[in-house]
Amino acid sequence: MLKINYNSPIPIYQQVVDEIRRLIAIGELKPGDSLPSIRGLAGQLDVAINTIARAYQELNNLNIIEGNRKKGSFIQANISQHPPESKKIFKEPILKLIQEGLDKNEIEAIFENNLNQIFD
């Protein structure tokens, strides 16, 4: 289920893109899975059809989904669940925080605080 914050400064189409990417990352959506129709998802989320169409277009441009006019939209078959670069994305910032004298618990608290600000 997609989580959308209607009060967020992040545009809804971008939230949809981010949520679909998140669902792929956690394995809830897998390669080959179908997505709701544009009209169907717009109705579920109570947003304009053009908003979902823009999100799907962005996902298509990122090679995350592929569309078929007759069959709908699907998660790309060759998409990696966790791109290799995503596993290393925090390494440099963490090393910098360690150099600044923070310990593991302090770094975890900072990370958790940032996650809560984004997802809550």
N, C-alpha and C positions, 0 to 999 in steps of 0.2 A: 504494500500500500504506500502510495506517495504521500509524503508529509509536506504540506505547503503552508507557509506563514504569510497570510494576506496582509499583515502589518509590516512586513520586512521591507527594507529599502532595496533588496535584491529583486529584480523583475521576476514575475511569476514564470515566464518562459525559461529563465536561467535556473530557477529553483527546480523546475521539472527536469531539465538537463542534469543538474547536480544530483537530484534524487535517483534518476535512472542509473547514473554512473555509480552512485552509492549502492543501489540494489545489486548491481553487477559485482561490485567489489566484495560485498558480503555473501555473494553466491545465491541470493534470492532470485536473481534473473541470470539465466545461463545462455550460452550461445544457442541460437535456434529458437529461443522462446519468443512467442508472439507478444506484441504490445496491444493495448486497447486501441480501437480506432480513434482517430483524431476527434471525431464528433462524440464518441463514447466517453473518452477521457475528459473532454471539455465539460460534458454534462456531469460527470462524477465530481470534478473539482469546482464546478460552477464558475467557469471562466470562459472567455471568448474562444471560439474555434480557432481563430487566427493565432492566439497565444500558443495553443498546443501545436498548431501547424509550424510555427516558428521554432518551437522546441525540437520537434521531430526533424526539421530541416537542419538545425544545428547539430543534432546527434548524427544525422546522415553525413554532414560535412566532416564530422570528426571520425567517420567510419566506425561508429558504434552500432548504428542500426542500418538496416537496408529495407527499402520500401518496395512493395509490389502492389500496384493499383488494384489488382483483383484479390490478392490474399492478405494485404495489410502490411504492417511493419514488424520486423523481427530483429532480435539481437544478432549482430554479425556472427557468422559461424566461426570465424577465425580470430575472434577477439580474445585477448588474454584476460583471465579473471583478475590478475594482479600484474600490471606491467612491471618489468624489472626495475625501472627507475623509481616507481612509487615506493618500493621497499627501502630505498636509500634517501628519500627526499628529506627526512628529518635528521640525518646523520650530521651534516655540517652545523646546523643550528644547535644541536645538542652538544657537540664538541665545543662550540663557542661558549655555551652556557657553563660547561665544565671549566673551561679556561677562566671564566669570570668568577669561579669559586663556588658555584652552586653544586649541591649534591643531588643524588638520584631522586630523593623524595621531593625536593624543591622543584626539580625539573618536571616530575610527574604532576605536581600540583599546578604548575603553570600550564602544562599541556591540557590537563583536565579542565581547568578554568576556561581555556580558549575553546575547547570542544563544547562546553556547556553554553558559552556565549553564542556559538554558531548554531547549535541544534535546539536550543531551548527558546 
